[in-house]
Structures are given as C-alpha cells and as structure tokens.
Amino acid sequence: MGAQMSEAEGIFVGGGGEGYGEKQYLRLDYANRHGLIAGATGTGKTVTLQILAESFSAQGVPVFMSDVKGDLSGLAEAGSEQAKLHTPFMERAAKIGFDDYRYEAFPVTFWDLYGEQGHPVRTTVSEMGPLLLSQLMELSEAQEGILNIAFRVADEEGLPLLDLKDLQSLLVWIGQNAKELALRYGFVSSQSVGAIQRRLLVLENQGAADFFGEPALELEDMFHIDEDGRGQINILAADKLMGAPKLYATFLLWLLAELFENLPEIGDPDKPKFVFFFDEAHLLFDGAPKALIDKVEQVARLIRSKGVGVYFVTQNPADVPEDILGQLGNRVQHALRAFTRKDQKDLRAAADTYRENPRFDIEDAIKEVGVGEAVTSLLIKKGMPGVAERTLIRPPSSQLGPLSKIERKAVMMASPVAGKYDTTLDRDSAFEMLAERAAKAAKEAEEAEAREEEMEAREREYQTGRRYSGTRVGRSTTKRKTRSRRGDSVGTAFAKSMMRSIGTKAGTAIVRGVMGSLFKGR
C-alpha cells in the first residue's frame, strides 16, 4: 500500500505532508475485513465517516450509516466555494497530494424509524425474533423463556406476529391459558407475563410501535446503484432515536443480522457488496449478555464472506469487546484524551494494537494528533496490518453540515423508494385472529347458555304441573347453583367476560388496555 495505488484499487483516506507518512489507501479487496473508527468527541470522526461513505459510493458500493448528530445529510449536496472551510479544504488537499479534489453530491436515501426525517423503516415482530426482543426489553432469563413460548405458540397456531399489539394480545392469551400450556412448555408465571407487557408499553411510549409493522423493509431497497454507477448512501436519522439507545442498538443489530441471513456467499470479492457503519457502537455492548456478544462476534466473522464490511465507530476502542476488536483490520484512530488512570490504560491498550513505526511513538501520536488527523493502520498485501502512520484525513467533497428541511424533503421526494413505505398496512394477524376467536367463543357460549336456560325453564314448567297421581309438586326453595361448563376453556371464559364488557365506556377501556392499544390512539 502506498502512493502507487490507484483509486480503482483503493480508497484514498489521506496522508502526506511534512512529518507524515506516505498516502494511505483503504484497499477495496480488503474493505470487507471490517474496521474501526475511534476518537474522542470533536476530533474528526464524522468527517472520516463522510469521506469513507463518499469514496465507497463513488466505487459503486452501497453504504448504510446512522446520523447521530444530524450532520451527515450534507452528503446529498455538493460542497461550495462559499463555504466557511473552503480555503482550509483546498490547502489540505494540496498538502496531501489530493490532485483531483472537487466538490460533488452523492446519491442519498434518508430513513427514519419514526418516519419524520426519512422514509419509514419497519420490520415485523417475527423477523426481529425473541433473542433481540429480549435484549431490547432487558428481560430476565425466565421472561425470555416465556417470550420464546409465545413465538412457538404463534408458529403452531398460525398467528402472524407483525406488530406490538399482536404480541401483546398473544401474551394475554398465554396468561389466560397458562395451566394448559404448562403441561407442554413448563410453568408460565403470570407475574412474568405482566412484566413483559409492561416492557412492551415502555417500548410503545419510546416509539417502537412505529418500527414494528408493515410494509417491512426490503433489503434490496438499500442496494440501489444510480445511473452513474455510484452506490446509494443510506442515512438513518438517529438524533431522536438516541433517546431510546436500546432501540437504536437493537435496530442496527437486527439490520446486520438480516444482511447476514439474506445475502449469498460470494467469497473474497474485488470490492464489498455493502458497507455498514455502526456508529455509537458502545451502546450495543454496554450491559449486553454474553450470548448476544457471541452472536455479534459470529456475524462479524462470517459476514465478510458475503461481501459486507462492518465498521464500528466509537469514542474508545475499549468500548468494543476484545474478540470483536481483533477482527477489525482497518483502523482510523483519532485523538484520545488521557486525563484519568483508566484513560491512560485505555490509551496504552489502543496503541498496543498497532504495528510499530520507528519514526514515532504511537501512544504519544494518538494523544497529539489534531482535529482531522489520525493514526491509521490499513490492511496491505495478504491482509497484513499496515504500519501505523500519522495521517491527515482528506477533505470531504460533499457539504459539511446538515441540509435544510426543504432540501431534505426534496431528496426524499426524488428517492427511488418514495411513497413505498409511507402508508402503514394492518392486515389480519395475531391480534385480529385472537379477537375473532374470542368473539366466536363468546357467541357460542351465549348461545349455549341460552339453550341451557330454555331447557331449565321447560324442566321447571314440567315439574310444576300435576303428575299422573293427581298431586301437585311445589316449586323448589333450593337456590339453583350456577354451573361451570367443563367444555369452556380458560380462553373461552376470558373471551365471554371480555365481550360482555364491549359496548360500555369502561368495557372499551378494558379491551384497549388488554389488547395493547391504550397508547396507540387507534
């Protein structure tokens, strides 16, 4: 790797200038071997993200990235000579030998779990699965077990789990039929069911109800190549989403898992099929159970053979578990601050992961690099880590800073998926099917009760008549006992009481609460 590499073979990251090494290129044929972009706040990670997204797009590689601070939307607009940083950018380009530097816009599609700053992103509860949902809701082992029972019952009963109200209504059914289910699946605690329901309500209040449903995201819509052969840059609006960090981390992990499960094996490609930037990566690993971390490690290890490069973006390399960190071959390390003893320990650990360079001390360099500079180590021939180099990161070609609301709206209207995900679908699924079963069971129960009352009335009429002996049988003074019909299942009994409540204001509130619609405004 060096100045002789062409742009067709690699992505120019930065380089030269007095006191710095040669030009640094990220080789396209090793770009799917993952990477790390780290550094303290304000040291230039966002610009590094921006220039890498530009470069991958220019090479025909689609990209996914989250916009945590709202700054990356400028990728859709070319930089300008009137911009405040125009002169410093030109000086930087000349200093590092970036001879063909020019301003350019790139094909961008905006996404948003809340459907406000981008096209809505949705998946179904079934596609998310019990493992990720348990992580999202921070369930205990016992509660996760009940969630697994819910998914198994849904499969066996043909009850599609599409949105949150489907899962909520199924949990009600499971709670009402706990005794019957215990014979097959083990003890089902009503307290655990209630705890899961409360966690689901918390998710609803955080906006997760907008994420679960249909139409679900089709991965192909993130792989567009424009007429000029440039890969689509998918930007997730995450500034509001960061208020629900578990939802943010779980969504990104779900998307990564979907890529892993749906993309075919392609071996070692000449360039990646897709590049995935996982910003604020510490949110995924903080407090995550070992089973989940093992799953992430497995996906990271295997997904490269499907042509996907994963780049974790975080403030400190120590945020990433060691087993995963060891798989990140391409590294861009911006400045780290070392004020405390722990900071100093983390700094030494970060420096120890680089190949030594006799020209400078790596630990000192990581402390000293300025804004827009980094210590880089990019894979070279045969996948070996390159020697650490102090690198001036090249300037971006697109606009530095966010688009206006009007500009963002215009980009969304011109998007290849404009209108596809805007309208929510609500087809029959577990919620509707269970409600239909409840209504049917209630109707049958009412009819059976009416028939029984009619038979009892006839019996009383017969017994009050004169018998053949000419004596009159008086009415019984014994109170008639209320009989519980053995044919009624627990679910039927619940359905009857629930359906009787419908039609009153209190009954409507009960149904809305039980079926999980209390906060949905439907």
C-alpha positions in Angstrom: 0.0 0.0 0.0 1.4 3.4 -0.9 1.3 6.3 -3.3 1.4 3.9 -6.3 -2.0 2.5 -5.6 -4.8 3.8 -7.9 -8.3 4.9 -6.9 -9.6 1.9 -8.8 -7.8 -0.4 -6.3 -8.3 1.6 -3.1 -10.0 4.5 -1.3 -7.7 7.5 -0.6 -8.0 8.2 3.1 -5.3 10.8 3.5 -1.6 11.1 4.1 1.3 13.2 3.3 2.8 16.4 4.3 5.9 17.3 6.4 6.3 14.9 9.3 3.7 12.5 8.0 4.0 9.2 6.1 3.0 8.3 2.5 -0.5 8.4 1.2 -2.9 6.0 2.9 -5.4 3.9 0.9 -8.1 1.5 2.1 -7.8 -1.4 -0.3 -11.2 -2.3 -1.8 -10.4 -6.0 -1.9 -9.8 -5.9 1.9 -12.6 -3.4 2.8 -14.9 -6.3 3.8 -12.5 -7.3 6.5 -14.1 -4.7 8.8 -12.7 -1.7 10.5 -12.7 0.7 13.5 -13.0 4.5 13.6 -12.4 5.8 17.1 -11.6 9.0 18.8 -12.9 11.5 21.4 -15.7 13.9 20.7 -14.7 16.7 18.3 -11.6 15.0 16.9 -13.0 14.4 13.4 -14.8 11.0 13.3 -17.8 12.5 11.5 -15.6 13.8 8.6 -13.9 10.5 8.4 -17.3 8.8 8.1 -18.3 11.2 5.5 -15.2 10.8 3.2 -15.4 7.0 3.5 -19.1 7.0 2.6 -18.3 9.3 -0.4 -15.5 7.0 -1.6 -17.4 3.8 -1.3 -20.3 5.3 -3.1 -18.0 6.5 -5.9 -16.7 2.9 -6.3 -20.3 1.6 -6.7 -20.6 0.2 -3.2 -23.9 1.0 -1.3 -23.4 2.2 2.3 -25.5 2.3 5.5 -24.8 4.8 8.2 -26.6 6.4 11.1 -26.7 10.2 11.5 -26.4 10.6 15.3 -25.8 14.4 15.3 -27.7 15.3 12.1 -24.6 16.3 10.3 -24.3 13.6 7.6 -27.3 14.7 5.5 -24.9 17.1 3.7 -23.7 14.1 1.7 -26.6 14.7 -0.7 -25.3 18.2 -1.6 -22.0 19.3 -3.1 -19.6 21.4 -1.2 -19.3 25.0 -2.1 -16.6 27.6 -2.7 -18.6 29.9 -0.5 -18.4 27.5 2.5 -16.5 28.7 5.5 -13.9 25.9 5.3 -13.4 26.1 1.5 -9.9 27.6 1.8 -8.7 25.1 4.5 -10.0 22.2 2.5 -8.1 23.3 -0.6 -4.9 23.8 1.4 -5.3 20.4 3.0 -5.9 18.8 -0.5 -2.8 20.4 -1.9 -0.7 19.4 1.2 -1.6 15.7 0.9 -1.4 15.5 -2.9 -5.2 15.1 -3.4 -4.9 16.4 -7.0 -8.3 15.6 -8.3 -10.2 17.0 -5.3 -13.5 18.5 -6.3 -16.9 19.2 -4.9 -19.6 16.6 -5.6 -23.0 15.5 -4.3 -23.8 11.8 -3.8 -27.0 9.6 -4.1 -28.6 9.6 -0.6 -31.7 7.9 0.7 -32.9 9.0 4.1 -34.5 6.6 6.6 -36.2 7.2 9.9 -37.8 4.7 12.4 -40.3 7.5 13.2 -41.0 8.4 9.6 -40.2 12.1 10.2 -36.9 12.8 8.6 -36.8 9.9 6.2 -38.7 7.0 4.8 -40.2 4.8 7.5 -38.3 1.7 8.4 -40.2 -1.2 9.7 -39.8 -4.9 10.5 -42.2 -7.4 11.9 -42.1 -8.8 15.4 -41.5 -12.3 13.9 -38.5 -11.1 11.9 -37.0 -9.5 15.0 -37.2 -12.7 16.9 -37.2 -13.5 20.7 -33.4 -13.1 21.3 -33.2 -9.5 20.0 -36.6 -8.6 21.6 -35.4 -9.9 24.9 -32.2 -7.8 24.6 -34.3 -4.8 23.6 -36.6 -5.1 26.6 -33.8 -6.3 29.0 -35.8 -9.3 30.1 -34.7 -11.8 32.7 -34.0 -15.4 31.7 -37.5 -16.5 32.9 -39.2 -13.8 31.0 -37.1 -14.6 27.9 -38.3 -18.2 28.2 -42.0 -17.0 28.1 -41.3 -14.9 25.1 -39.9 -18.0 23.4 -43.1 -19.9 24.3 -45.1 -17.0 22.7 -43.2 -17.3 19.4 -43.6 -21.1 19.4 -47.3 -20.9 20.1 -47.6 -18.3 17.3 -46.0 -20.7 14.8 -48.1 -23.7 15.9 -51.4 -21.8 16.0 -50.8 -19.9 12.7 -50.8 -16.5 14.4 -48.6 -14.0 12.5 -46.8 -11.6 14.8 -46.4 -8.4 12.8 -46.7 -5.5 15.3 -46.6 -4.9 19.0 -50.4 -5.4 19.5 -50.1 -8.9 18.0 -47.5 -9.8 20.6 -49.5 -8.1 23.4 -52.7 -9.9 22.6 -50.9 -13.3 22.3 -49.3 -12.7 25.8 -52.8 -12.1 27.1 -54.0 -15.4 25.6 -50.9 -17.2 27.1 -51.6 -15.8 30.5 -55.2 -16.9 30.4 -54.2 -20.4 29.3 -51.1 -20.8 31.5 -52.2 -24.1 33.1 -52.9 -25.8 29.8 -49.6 -24.5 28.3 -47.6 -25.6 31.4 -48.3 -29.2 30.6 -46.3 -28.8 27.4 -43.9 -25.9 27.9 -43.4 -25.7 31.6 -44.6 -23.2 34.2 -45.8 -19.9 32.9 -45.8 -17.2 35.5 -48.5 -14.5 35.3 -46.0 -12.1 37.0 -43.5 -12.7 34.2 -46.2 -12.2 31.5 -47.2 -9.0 33.2 -43.6 -7.8 33.4 -43.2 -8.4 29.6 -46.4 -6.5 29.0 -45.1 -3.5 31.0 -41.8 -3.5 29.0 -43.8 -3.6 25.8 -45.7 -0.5 27.0 -42.4 1.3 27.6 -41.3 0.4 24.1 -44.6 1.8 22.7 -44.0 5.1 24.6 -40.5 5.2 23.1 -41.9 5.0 19.6 -41.1 1.3 18.9 -44.7 0.8 17.8 -43.8 2.7 14.6 -40.9 0.3 13.9 -42.9 -2.9 14.2 -45.4 -3.5 11.4 -45.8 -3.5 7.6 -44.8 -2.8 4.9 -41.5 -4.2 6.2 -38.2 -3.0 4.9 -36.9 -4.9 1.8 -33.2 -5.0 1.9 -32.9 -4.6 -1.9 -34.1 -1.0 -1.4 -30.7 -0.3 0.3 -28.7 -1.6 -2.6 -29.5 0.9 -5.4 -26.8 1.9 -7.9 -27.5 5.2 -9.7 -27.2 5.8 -13.4 -23.6 7.0 -12.9 -22.7 3.7 -11.2 -22.5 5.2 -7.7 -23.7 3.2 -4.7 -26.6 4.5 -2.6 -25.7 6.1 0.7 -28.4 5.1 3.2 -28.6 7.5 6.1 -30.7 6.7 9.2 -31.9 9.8 11.1 -30.7 8.9 14.7 -30.7 12.1 16.6 -34.2 11.5 18.1 -33.6 7.7 18.2 -30.7 8.2 20.5 -33.2 9.0 23.2 -34.0 5.2 23.1 -30.5 3.8 23.0 -31.6 0.2 23.3 -33.9 0.5 20.4 -31.2 2.1 18.4 -28.6 -0.6 19.1 -31.2 -3.4 18.6 -32.3 -2.0 15.2 -28.7 -1.8 13.9 -28.0 -5.3 15.1 -31.2 -6.6 13.5 -30.3 -5.0 10.2 -26.8 -6.5 10.4 -28.4 -9.9 11.1 -30.8 -9.5 8.2 -27.9 -8.8 5.8 -26.1 -11.9 7.1 -29.1 -14.2 6.7 -30.3 -12.9 3.3 -27.1 -12.2 1.3 -25.5 -15.1 -0.6 -21.9 -16.2 -0.1 -19.5 -14.6 -2.6 -16.1 -15.4 -1.0 -13.4 -12.7 -1.4 -14.8 -10.0 -3.8 -12.8 -7.4 -5.5 -14.8 -4.8 -3.6 -17.5 -5.0 -0.9 -21.1 -5.6 -1.8 -22.2 -3.4 1.1 -20.6 -1.4 3.8 -22.2 -1.0 7.2 -21.1 1.7 9.7 -22.2 1.0 13.3 -21.9 4.4 15.0 -22.0 4.8 18.8 -21.0 1.1 19.0 -20.7 1.2 22.8 -24.5 1.3 23.0 -24.6 -2.3 21.6 -22.1 -3.7 24.0 -22.9 -1.9 27.3 -24.6 -4.4 29.6 -25.2 -6.9 26.7 -25.3 -10.6 27.8 -22.5 -12.8 26.6 -24.9 -14.8 24.3 -25.6 -11.6 22.4 -21.9 -10.6 22.2 -21.1 -14.1 20.9 -23.7 -13.7 18.3 -22.3 -10.3 17.1 -18.8 -11.9 17.0 -20.1 -14.8 14.9 -21.9 -12.5 12.5 -18.9 -10.2 12.2 -16.6 -13.2 11.5 -18.8 -14.8 8.8 -20.5 -11.8 7.1 -17.3 -10.8 5.3 -17.7 -13.9 3.1 -21.0 -12.3 1.9 -19.2 -9.1 0.9 -20.2 -6.9 3.8 -17.7 -4.7 5.6 -18.7 -3.7 9.1 -17.0 -0.6 10.6 -17.6 0.2 14.3 -17.5 3.8 15.2 -16.9 4.7 18.9 -15.0 7.1 21.2 -12.7 4.5 22.6 -11.5 1.1 21.2 -12.1 -0.3 24.7 -15.8 0.0 24.0 -15.6 -2.9 21.6 -15.1 -6.5 23.1 -11.6 -7.8 22.5 -12.8 -10.8 20.4 -14.6 -8.5 18.0 -11.9 -5.8 18.1 -9.4 -8.4 16.9 -11.4 -8.8 13.7 -11.3 -5.1 12.7 -8.3 -4.9 10.3 -8.7 -1.4 9.0 -8.3 1.3 11.7 -8.5 5.0 11.9 -7.7 6.3 15.4 -8.4 9.9 16.1 -7.2 11.6 19.2 -7.8 10.0 22.6 -7.7 12.0 25.9 -5.9 10.5 28.8 -6.8 12.5 31.9 -7.5 9.7 34.3 -5.7 6.5 35.1 -8.3 4.5 33.3 -7.9 6.8 30.2 -4.2 6.2 30.3 -4.7 2.5 30.5 -7.1 2.5 27.5 -4.7 4.7 25.5 -1.9 2.2 26.1 -4.2 -0.7 25.1 -5.2 1.2 21.9 -1.5 1.9 21.0 -0.6 -1.8 21.5 -3.0 -2.9 18.7 -0.9 -1.1 16.0 2.2 -2.2 14.2 5.1 -0.1 15.5 6.6 2.7 13.4 10.2 3.5 14.3 9.6 7.2 13.3 7.3 8.0 16.3 5.8 6.7 19.5 2.2 5.5 18.7 0.9 6.3 22.2 2.2 9.9 22.0 0.8 10.2 18.5 -2.7 9.2 19.5 -2.6 11.9 22.2 -1.2 14.6 19.9 -3.0 14.3 16.6 -5.2 17.3 15.9 -8.7 17.7 14.6 -8.9 16.0 11.1 -5.8 13.9 11.8 -5.5 10.3 12.8 -3.2 7.4 13.4 -4.1 4.9 10.7 -3.4 1.2 10.1 -4.9 -0.2 6.9 -4.6 -3.7 5.6 -1.9 -4.3 3.0 -0.8 -7.2 0.8 -2.1 -10.7 2.0 -4.3 -9.0 4.6 -1.5 -7.9 6.9 -2.0 -4.8 9.1 0.0 -1.8 7.7 2.5 0.0 9.8 0.9 2.8 11.9 1.1 6.2 10.2 0.2 9.7 11.2 -2.3 10.8 8.6 -4.0 14.0 7.5 -7.6 12.9 6.6 -8.6 14.2 3.2 -11.4 16.9 3.0 -14.9 15.9 2.0 -16.3 16.6 -1.5 -19.9 16.9 -0.2 -21.4 19.6 2.0 -20.0 19.7 5.6 -23.0 20.1 7.8 -26.8 19.3 7.5 -29.3 20.0 4.8 -32.2 22.3 5.4 -35.6 20.7 6.0 -36.7 21.8 2.5 -33.6 20.3 0.9 -34.1 17.1 2.8 -37.7 16.9 1.7 -36.6 17.3 -2.0 -34.2 14.5 -1.7 -36.9 12.3 -0.2 -39.3 13.1 -3.0 -36.7 12.1 -5.6 -35.8 8.9 -3.8 -36.1 5.5 -5.6 -38.4 4.4 -2.7 -40.5 7.5 -2.5 -44.1 6.5 -1.4 -43.3 2.8 -1.0 -43.3 2.8 2.8 -45.3 5.8 3.7 -48.7 4.1 4.3 -48.9 1.6 7.1 -50.6 -1.8 6.3 -52.6 -3.5 9.0 -53.6 -6.9 7.7 -55.1 -9.7 9.7 -52.6 -11.1 12.2 -52.5 -12.4 15.7 -54.4 -9.5 17.2 -57.3 -9.8 14.8 -57.3 -13.6 14.8 -57.4 -13.9 18.6 -60.1 -11.2 18.7 -62.1 -13.2 16.1 -61.7 -16.4 18.1 -62.8 -14.6 21.3 -65.9 -13.2 19.6 -66.7 -16.6 18.2 -66.2 -18.3 21.5 -68.3 -15.7 23.3 -71.1 -16.1 20.8 -71.1 -19.9 21.1 -71.0 -19.5 24.9 -74.0 -17.2 24.9 -75.9 -19.5 22.6 -75.1 -22.5 24.8 -76.2 -20.5 27.9 -79.5 -19.5 26.2 -80.2 -23.2 25.3 -79.5 -24.3 28.8 -81.8 -21.6 30.3 -84.5 -22.7 27.9 -84.1 -26.3 28.9 -84.2 -25.4 32.6 -87.4 -23.3 32.0 -89.0 -26.3 30.3 -88.0 -28.5 33.2 -89.4 -26.2 35.8 -92.7 -25.9 33.8 -92.9 -29.7 33.7 -92.2 -30.2 37.4 -94.8 -27.6 38.4 -97.5 -29.4 36.5 -99.7 -32.1 38.0 -98.3 -35.6 37.9 -100.4 -38.6 36.9 -101.1 -39.3 40.7 -103.1 -36.1 40.9 -100.7 -34.5 43.4 -99.1 -31.1 42.7 -95.3 -30.7 43.0 -94.4 -27.4 44.5 -91.6 -25.1 43.4 -88.2 -25.9 44.9 -87.0 -23.4 47.5 -83.4 -24.5 47.0 -81.4 -21.9 45.1 -80.2 -23.0 41.7 -76.5 -23.4 41.6 -74.5 -21.7 38.8 -72.8 -24.4 36.8 -69.5 -24.1 35.2 -69.4 -25.9 31.9 -66.4 -28.2 31.6 -66.3 -27.5 27.9 -65.3 -23.9 28.4 -61.6 -23.4 28.1 -59.9 -20.6 30.0 -59.6 -18.6 26.8 -63.4 -19.0 26.2 -64.2 -17.9 29.7 -62.0 -14.9 29.2 -63.5 -14.1 25.8 -67.0 -14.2 27.3 -66.2 -11.8 30.1 -64.3 -9.5 27.7 -67.1 -9.5 25.0 -69.7 -8.7 27.6 -67.7 -5.6 28.5 -67.8 -4.3 25.0 -70.3 -1.5 24.4 -69.7 0.3 27.6 -67.1 3.1 28.1 -65.4 1.0 30.8 -65.5 -2.1 28.6 -63.9 -0.2 25.8 -61.1 0.9 28.1 -60.6 -2.7 29.2 -60.4 -4.1 25.7 -58.0 -1.3 24.6 -55.8 -2.0 27.6 -55.8 -5.7 27.3 -55.2 -5.7 23.6 -52.3 -3.2 23.8 -53.9 -0.3 22.1 -54.2 2.0 25.2 -51.5 4.4 24.0 -51.8 3.9 20.2 -54.7 6.2 19.6 -56.3 3.9 17.2 
